[in-house]
Structure formats: structure tokens, C-alpha cells
């Protein structure tokens, strides 16, 4: 298999993890603002 494709996969997974982590961090802030 192409080893060169792995860096791209790692980047995509990292971006997904970071974006989902940011979403989880923002949820408490949004709920506090509403209430």
C-alpha cells in the first residue's frame, strides 16, 4: 500500500478530532448563554 497516503489520513483524522473536540467545548458555553 502507499505509505504516502498515511500522512493525509492522519491529518484528516486529526482535523476531525480537533473539530469535534472544539464542538464539545462550545456546547457548555452555548447552554450557559441560553439560560
MODELLER restraints for C-alpha pairs under 7 A, 6 or more apart:
rsr = mdl.restraints
at = mdl.atoms
